[in-house]
Amino acid sequence: DQQVKQNSPSLSVQEGRISILNCDYTNSMFDYFLWYKKYPAEGPTFLISISSIKDKNEDGRFTVFLNKSAKHLSLHIVPSQPGDSAVYFCAARLTGNQFYFGTGTSLTVIP
Amino acid sequence: DAMVIQNPRYQVTQFGKPVTLSCSQTLNHNVMYWYQQKSSQAPKLLFHYYDKDFNNEADTPDNFQSRRPNTSFCFLDIRSPGLGDAAMYLCATSRDTLAGGSRDTQYFGPGTRLTVL
């Protein structure tokens, strides 16, 4: 049973425009949410996170929004750059060092 | 500077032949994780160590075992690999996320791709 879902396997965006990646979850006990970025032949690398007590966290071009009532979070990248082309994973944490990942969204930023 | 190292990057084994994947870290993190990721699927947590305390996920098959002889190293043993065990195996580390902090995150190795013939 997939507790974290990324329903869009892929997304293409023009350079300079906004990229919006979405993630839904089912477990209301998740207390922390993270986004990871993955290039081919590399492991995922941490991008940005948000605590369940917040609704927004911003870091440079990256902003994560959390809507707890909808059990939905999104990652906004503005402006998108070709180097942002990668697979993005959404992850959620239960206390006790348990992490659950989505299936990933492959982002392509077109120059 | 490599922080989480996985060896080998590619591993081929035969059906039923035991195989061991290794992971080492230079971060001195007390938590180490093993994930299995099959094609187009989410990474799935198999188990994790908090220091020497082993925590197995409920649905991890008995075929998968792990050892952590010290802080730096963690091994994944697959006792009798089946065709369905072919996957990418990711090792990750973190501080104890219960300790709090602004960045409770995991650092991943590059993965070991396991092929079962």
Interface residues (C-beta under 8 A of the other chain):
Chain A: Q2 V4 P9 Y32 L34 Y36 A41 E42 G43 P44 T45 F46 S49 F89 R93 T95 G96 N97 Q98 F99 Y100 F101 G102 T103 G104
Chain B: V4 Q6 V31 Y33 Y35 S40 Q41 A42 P43 K44 L45 H48 Y50 N55 E57 L90 A92 S94 D96 T97 L98 R103 D104 T105 Q106 Y107 F108 G109 P110 G111
